[in-house]
Amino acid sequence: MALARTNFPGLIVNGGSIMPGCHQGKPTTIFDVYDAQARVRIGQVYDG
């Protein structure tokens, strides 16, 4: 946003994807989060 406001060209360098975390001894990635969200939507998991 700052580069857009100053009207200068710029380059954004991404450092790569996020390293997996660990929950209760099991590796957890962003895909696990997406899968859980999908299960809640179709009613397989209660979110309340």
PyMOL Python script that loads the backbone (N, CA, C, O; Angstrom):
from pymol import cmd

cmd.read_pdbstr("""\
ATOM      1  N   MET A   1       0.817  -1.185   0.000  1.00  0.00           N
ATOM      2  CA  MET A   1       0.000   0.000   0.000  1.00  0.00           C
ATOM      3  C   MET A   1       0.866   1.255   0.000  1.00  0.00           C
ATOM      4  O   MET A   1       0.532   2.239  -0.660  1.00  0.00           O
ATOM      5  N   ALA A   2       1.957   1.227   0.725  1.00  0.00           N
ATOM      6  CA  ALA A   2       2.801   2.419   0.796  1.00  0.00           C
ATOM      7  C   ALA A   2       3.377   2.750  -0.575  1.00  0.00           C
ATOM      8  O   ALA A   2       3.432   3.920  -0.954  1.00  0.00           O
ATOM      9  N   LEU A   3       3.808   1.733  -1.325  1.00  0.00           N
ATOM     10  CA  LEU A   3       4.349   1.996  -2.658  1.00  0.00           C
ATOM     11  C   LEU A   3       3.279   2.543  -3.588  1.00  0.00           C
ATOM     12  O   LEU A   3       3.567   3.415  -4.407  1.00  0.00           O
ATOM     13  N   ALA A   4       2.072   2.058  -3.482  1.00  0.00           N
ATOM     14  CA  ALA A   4       0.988   2.557  -4.324  1.00  0.00           C
ATOM     15  C   ALA A   4       0.704   4.020  -4.023  1.00  0.00           C
ATOM     16  O   ALA A   4       0.405   4.789  -4.936  1.00  0.00           O
ATOM     17  N   ARG A   5       0.789   4.405  -2.796  1.00  0.00           N
ATOM     18  CA  ARG A   5       0.506   5.786  -2.413  1.00  0.00           C
ATOM     19  C   ARG A   5       1.600   6.748  -2.863  1.00  0.00           C
ATOM     20  O   ARG A   5       1.320   7.914  -3.142  1.00  0.00           O
ATOM     21  N   THR A   6       2.848   6.269  -2.938  1.00  0.00           N
ATOM     22  CA  THR A   6       3.943   7.147  -3.341  1.00  0.00           C
ATOM     23  C   THR A   6       4.175   7.119  -4.842  1.00  0.00           C
ATOM     24  O   THR A   6       4.990   7.881  -5.361  1.00  0.00           O
ATOM     25  N   ASN A   7       3.458   6.238  -5.545  1.00  0.00           N
ATOM     26  CA  ASN A   7       3.547   6.132  -7.004  1.00  0.00           C
ATOM     27  C   ASN A   7       4.947   5.717  -7.467  1.00  0.00           C
ATOM     28  O   ASN A   7       5.427   6.197  -8.494  1.00  0.00           O
ATOM     29  N   PHE A   8       5.598   4.833  -6.719  1.00  0.00           N
ATOM     30  CA  PHE A   8       6.887   4.272  -7.106  1.00  0.00           C
ATOM     31  C   PHE A   8       6.706   2.790  -7.409  1.00  0.00           C
ATOM     32  O   PHE A   8       5.906   2.116  -6.760  1.00  0.00           O
ATOM     33  N   PRO A   9       7.450   2.276  -8.398  1.00  0.00           N
ATOM     34  CA  PRO A   9       7.367   0.833  -8.651  1.00  0.00           C
ATOM     35  C   PRO A   9       8.011   0.063  -7.503  1.00  0.00           C
ATOM     36  O   PRO A   9       8.899   0.571  -6.819  1.00  0.00           O
ATOM     37  N   GLY A  10       7.558  -1.152  -7.307  1.00  0.00           N
ATOM     38  CA  GLY A  10       8.103  -1.942  -6.217  1.00  0.00           C
ATOM     39  C   GLY A  10       8.018  -3.425  -6.511  1.00  0.00           C
ATOM     40  O   GLY A  10       7.401  -3.845  -7.490  1.00  0.00           O
ATOM     41  N   LEU A  11       8.638  -4.203  -5.662  1.00  0.00           N
ATOM     42  CA  LEU A  11       8.659  -5.656  -5.799  1.00  0.00           C
ATOM     43  C   LEU A  11       8.368  -6.268  -4.434  1.00  0.00           C
ATOM     44  O   LEU A  11       8.962  -5.879  -3.429  1.00  0.00           O
ATOM     45  N   ILE A  12       7.456  -7.221  -4.411  1.00  0.00           N
ATOM     46  CA  ILE A  12       7.141  -7.935  -3.176  1.00  0.00           C
ATOM     47  C   ILE A  12       7.732  -9.335  -3.281  1.00  0.00           C
ATOM     48  O   ILE A  12       7.455 -10.058  -4.238  1.00  0.00           O
ATOM     49  N   VAL A  13       8.537  -9.715  -2.310  1.00  0.00           N
ATOM     50  CA  VAL A  13       9.163 -11.034  -2.301  1.00  0.00           C
ATOM     51  C   VAL A  13       8.526 -11.854  -1.186  1.00  0.00           C
ATOM     52  O   VAL A  13       8.583 -11.485  -0.013  1.00  0.00           O
ATOM     53  N   ASN A  14       7.926 -12.961  -1.568  1.00  0.00           N
ATOM     54  CA  ASN A  14       7.300 -13.858  -0.610  1.00  0.00           C
ATOM     55  C   ASN A  14       8.345 -14.843  -0.103  1.00  0.00           C
ATOM     56  O   ASN A  14       9.131 -15.381  -0.883  1.00  0.00           O
ATOM     57  N   GLY A  15       8.352 -15.074   1.187  1.00  0.00           N
ATOM     58  CA  GLY A  15       9.311 -15.992   1.781  1.00  0.00           C
ATOM     59  C   GLY A  15       8.911 -17.449   1.683  1.00  0.00           C
ATOM     60  O   GLY A  15       9.643 -18.318   2.157  1.00  0.00           O
ATOM     61  N   GLY A  16       7.769 -17.739   1.080  1.00  0.00           N
ATOM     62  CA  GLY A  16       7.319 -19.121   0.944  1.00  0.00           C
ATOM     63  C   GLY A  16       6.119 -19.393   1.825  1.00  0.00           C
ATOM     64  O   GLY A  16       5.600 -18.491   2.482  1.00  0.00           O
ATOM     65  N   SER A  17       5.691 -20.614   1.833  1.00  0.00           N
ATOM     66  CA  SER A  17       4.517 -20.972   2.622  1.00  0.00           C
ATOM     67  C   SER A  17       4.873 -21.105   4.102  1.00  0.00           C
ATOM     68  O   SER A  17       6.043 -21.188   4.473  1.00  0.00           O
ATOM     69  N   ILE A  18       3.857 -21.124   4.916  1.00  0.00           N
ATOM     70  CA  ILE A  18       4.036 -21.222   6.361  1.00  0.00           C
ATOM     71  C   ILE A  18       4.407 -22.662   6.725  1.00  0.00           C
ATOM     72  O   ILE A  18       3.842 -23.617   6.193  1.00  0.00           O
ATOM     73  N   MET A  19       5.343 -22.792   7.620  1.00  0.00           N
ATOM     74  CA  MET A  19       5.728 -24.122   8.104  1.00  0.00           C
ATOM     75  C   MET A  19       4.566 -24.732   8.887  1.00  0.00           C
ATOM     76  O   MET A  19       3.831 -24.005   9.556  1.00  0.00           O
ATOM     77  N   PRO A  20       4.387 -26.049   8.816  1.00  0.00           N
ATOM     78  CA  PRO A  20       3.299 -26.664   9.565  1.00  0.00           C
ATOM     79  C   PRO A  20       3.514 -26.529  11.069  1.00  0.00           C
ATOM     80  O   PRO A  20       4.642 -26.514  11.562  1.00  0.00           O
ATOM     81  N   GLY A  21       2.402 -26.433  11.770  1.00  0.00           N
ATOM     82  CA  GLY A  21       2.460 -26.392  13.226  1.00  0.00           C
ATOM     83  C   GLY A  21       2.237 -27.781  13.794  1.00  0.00           C
ATOM     84  O   GLY A  21       2.298 -28.771  13.065  1.00  0.00           O
ATOM     85  N   CYS A  22       1.982 -27.858  15.084  1.00  0.00           N
ATOM     86  CA  CYS A  22       1.768 -29.129  15.745  1.00  0.00           C
ATOM     87  C   CYS A  22       0.649 -28.959  16.763  1.00  0.00           C
ATOM     88  O   CYS A  22       0.684 -28.037  17.578  1.00  0.00           O
ATOM     89  N   HIS A  23      -0.345 -29.844  16.719  1.00  0.00           N
ATOM     90  CA  HIS A  23      -1.442 -29.826  17.680  1.00  0.00           C
ATOM     91  C   HIS A  23      -1.639 -31.228  18.225  1.00  0.00           C
ATOM     92  O   HIS A  23      -1.953 -32.155  17.479  1.00  0.00           O
ATOM     93  N   GLN A  24      -1.456 -31.377  19.517  1.00  0.00           N
ATOM     94  CA  GLN A  24      -1.576 -32.665  20.203  1.00  0.00           C
ATOM     95  C   GLN A  24      -0.700 -33.734  19.541  1.00  0.00           C
ATOM     96  O   GLN A  24      -1.116 -34.879  19.363  1.00  0.00           O
ATOM     97  N   GLY A  25       0.533 -33.325  19.178  1.00  0.00           N
ATOM     98  CA  GLY A  25       1.492 -34.260  18.613  1.00  0.00           C
ATOM     99  C   GLY A  25       1.310 -34.566  17.140  1.00  0.00           C
ATOM    100  O   GLY A  25       2.053 -35.376  16.587  1.00  0.00           O
ATOM    101  N   LYS A  26       0.332 -33.934  16.485  1.00  0.00           N
ATOM    102  CA  LYS A  26       0.071 -34.192  15.073  1.00  0.00           C
ATOM    103  C   LYS A  26       0.390 -32.942  14.262  1.00  0.00           C
ATOM    104  O   LYS A  26      -0.045 -31.849  14.627  1.00  0.00           O
ATOM    105  N   PRO A  27       1.151 -33.081  13.155  1.00  0.00           N
ATOM    106  CA  PRO A  27       1.436 -31.915  12.316  1.00  0.00           C
ATOM    107  C   PRO A  27       0.133 -31.325  11.763  1.00  0.00           C
ATOM    108  O   PRO A  27      -0.758 -32.057  11.332  1.00  0.00           O
ATOM    109  N   THR A  28       0.038 -30.004  11.782  1.00  0.00           N
ATOM    110  CA  THR A  28      -1.161 -29.314  11.321  1.00  0.00           C
ATOM    111  C   THR A  28      -0.763 -28.255  10.300  1.00  0.00           C
ATOM    112  O   THR A  28       0.109 -27.425  10.561  1.00  0.00           O
ATOM    113  N   THR A  29      -1.411 -28.290   9.133  1.00  0.00           N
ATOM    114  CA  THR A  29      -1.129 -27.318   8.083  1.00  0.00           C
ATOM    115  C   THR A  29      -2.386 -26.505   7.803  1.00  0.00           C
ATOM    116  O   THR A  29      -3.438 -26.751   8.392  1.00  0.00           O
ATOM    117  N   ILE A  30      -2.270 -25.549   6.915  1.00  0.00           N
ATOM    118  CA  ILE A  30      -3.418 -24.724   6.538  1.00  0.00           C
ATOM    119  C   ILE A  30      -4.494 -25.581   5.874  1.00  0.00           C
ATOM    120  O   ILE A  30      -5.677 -25.249   5.948  1.00  0.00           O
ATOM    121  N   PHE A  31      -4.104 -26.669   5.232  1.00  0.00           N
ATOM    122  CA  PHE A  31      -5.082 -27.547   4.602  1.00  0.00           C
ATOM    123  C   PHE A  31      -5.985 -28.212   5.641  1.00  0.00           C
ATOM    124  O   PHE A  31      -7.159 -28.464   5.369  1.00  0.00           O
ATOM    125  N   ASP A  32      -5.450 -28.494   6.819  1.00  0.00           N
ATOM    126  CA  ASP A  32      -6.272 -29.047   7.898  1.00  0.00           C
ATOM    127  C   ASP A  32      -7.342 -28.042   8.321  1.00  0.00           C
ATOM    128  O   ASP A  32      -8.470 -28.418   8.641  1.00  0.00           O
ATOM    129  N   VAL A  33      -6.979 -26.779   8.319  1.00  0.00           N
ATOM    130  CA  VAL A  33      -7.944 -25.737   8.670  1.00  0.00           C
ATOM    131  C   VAL A  33      -9.051 -25.675   7.619  1.00  0.00           C
ATOM    132  O   VAL A  33     -10.230 -25.601   7.967  1.00  0.00           O
ATOM    133  N   TYR A  34      -8.682 -25.705   6.336  1.00  0.00           N
ATOM    134  CA  TYR A  34      -9.678 -25.683   5.265  1.00  0.00           C
ATOM    135  C   TYR A  34     -10.593 -26.901   5.343  1.00  0.00           C
ATOM    136  O   TYR A  34     -11.804 -26.783   5.161  1.00  0.00           O
ATOM    137  N   ASP A  35     -10.016 -28.065   5.612  1.00  0.00           N
ATOM    138  CA  ASP A  35     -10.822 -29.283   5.726  1.00  0.00           C
ATOM    139  C   ASP A  35     -11.803 -29.188   6.889  1.00  0.00           C
ATOM    140  O   ASP A  35     -12.960 -29.588   6.757  1.00  0.00           O
ATOM    141  N   ALA A  36     -11.357 -28.665   8.019  1.00  0.00           N
ATOM    142  CA  ALA A  36     -12.237 -28.523   9.177  1.00  0.00           C
ATOM    143  C   ALA A  36     -13.373 -27.557   8.880  1.00  0.00           C
ATOM    144  O   ALA A  36     -14.515 -27.801   9.269  1.00  0.00           O
ATOM    145  N   GLN A  37     -13.071 -26.473   8.201  1.00  0.00           N
ATOM    146  CA  GLN A  37     -14.103 -25.499   7.845  1.00  0.00           C
ATOM    147  C   GLN A  37     -15.138 -26.139   6.921  1.00  0.00           C
ATOM    148  O   GLN A  37     -16.335 -25.892   7.071  1.00  0.00           O
ATOM    149  N   ALA A  38     -14.697 -26.944   5.984  1.00  0.00           N
ATOM    150  CA  ALA A  38     -15.616 -27.634   5.077  1.00  0.00           C
ATOM    151  C   ALA A  38     -16.498 -28.621   5.838  1.00  0.00           C
ATOM    152  O   ALA A  38     -17.690 -28.731   5.554  1.00  0.00           O
ATOM    153  N   ARG A  39     -15.917 -29.346   6.810  1.00  0.00           N
ATOM    154  CA  ARG A  39     -16.709 -30.301   7.592  1.00  0.00           C
ATOM    155  C   ARG A  39     -17.783 -29.590   8.415  1.00  0.00           C
ATOM    156  O   ARG A  39     -18.888 -30.109   8.580  1.00  0.00           O
ATOM    157  N   VAL A  40     -17.461 -28.408   8.930  1.00  0.00           N
ATOM    158  CA  VAL A  40     -18.452 -27.632   9.694  1.00  0.00           C
ATOM    159  C   VAL A  40     -19.586 -27.218   8.753  1.00  0.00           C
ATOM    160  O   VAL A  40     -20.760 -27.311   9.112  1.00  0.00           O
ATOM    161  N   ARG A  41     -19.234 -26.766   7.566  1.00  0.00           N
ATOM    162  CA  ARG A  41     -20.257 -26.303   6.607  1.00  0.00           C
ATOM    163  C   ARG A  41     -21.233 -27.393   6.222  1.00  0.00           C
ATOM    164  O   ARG A  41     -22.427 -27.131   6.079  1.00  0.00           O
ATOM    165  N   ILE A  42     -20.745 -28.617   6.049  1.00  0.00           N
ATOM    166  CA  ILE A  42     -21.652 -29.680   5.628  1.00  0.00           C
ATOM    167  C   ILE A  42     -22.292 -30.396   6.804  1.00  0.00           C
ATOM    168  O   ILE A  42     -23.059 -31.341   6.620  1.00  0.00           O
ATOM    169  N   GLY A  43     -21.972 -29.940   8.026  1.00  0.00           N
ATOM    170  CA  GLY A  43     -22.643 -30.464   9.207  1.00  0.00           C
ATOM    171  C   GLY A  43     -21.994 -31.663   9.859  1.00  0.00           C
ATOM    172  O   GLY A  43     -22.608 -32.282  10.728  1.00  0.00           O
ATOM    173  N   GLN A  44     -20.789 -32.016   9.481  1.00  0.00           N
ATOM    174  CA  GLN A  44     -20.119 -33.162  10.098  1.00  0.00           C
ATOM    175  C   GLN A  44     -19.542 -32.809  11.459  1.00  0.00           C
ATOM    176  O   GLN A  44     -19.322 -33.690  12.290  1.00  0.00           O
ATOM    177  N   VAL A  45     -19.293 -31.514  11.693  1.00  0.00           N
ATOM    178  CA  VAL A  45     -18.707 -31.051  12.965  1.00  0.00           C
ATOM    179  C   VAL A  45     -19.546 -29.898  13.465  1.00  0.00           C
ATOM    180  O   VAL A  45     -19.926 -29.017  12.693  1.00  0.00           O
ATOM    181  N   TYR A  46     -19.836 -29.898  14.756  1.00  0.00           N
ATOM    182  CA  TYR A  46     -20.597 -28.810  15.366  1.00  0.00           C
ATOM    183  C   TYR A  46     -19.641 -27.700  15.757  1.00  0.00           C
ATOM    184  O   TYR A  46     -18.629 -27.964  16.407  1.00  0.00           O
ATOM    185  N   ASP A  47     -19.937 -26.458  15.375  1.00  0.00           N
ATOM    186  CA  ASP A  47     -19.022 -25.351  15.644  1.00  0.00           C
ATOM    187  C   ASP A  47     -19.438 -24.493  16.827  1.00  0.00           C
ATOM    188  O   ASP A  47     -18.812 -23.462  17.072  1.00  0.00           O
ATOM    189  N   GLY A  48     -20.453 -24.871  17.559  1.00  0.00           N
ATOM    190  CA  GLY A  48     -20.951 -24.015  18.618  1.00  0.00           C
ATOM    191  C   GLY A  48     -20.469 -24.421  19.945  1.00  0.00           C
ATOM    192  O   GLY A  48     -20.808 -23.788  20.945  1.00  0.00           O
TER     193      GLY A  48
END
""", "prot")
cmd.dss("prot")
cmd.show_as("cartoon", "prot")
cmd.util.cbc("prot")
cmd.orient("prot")
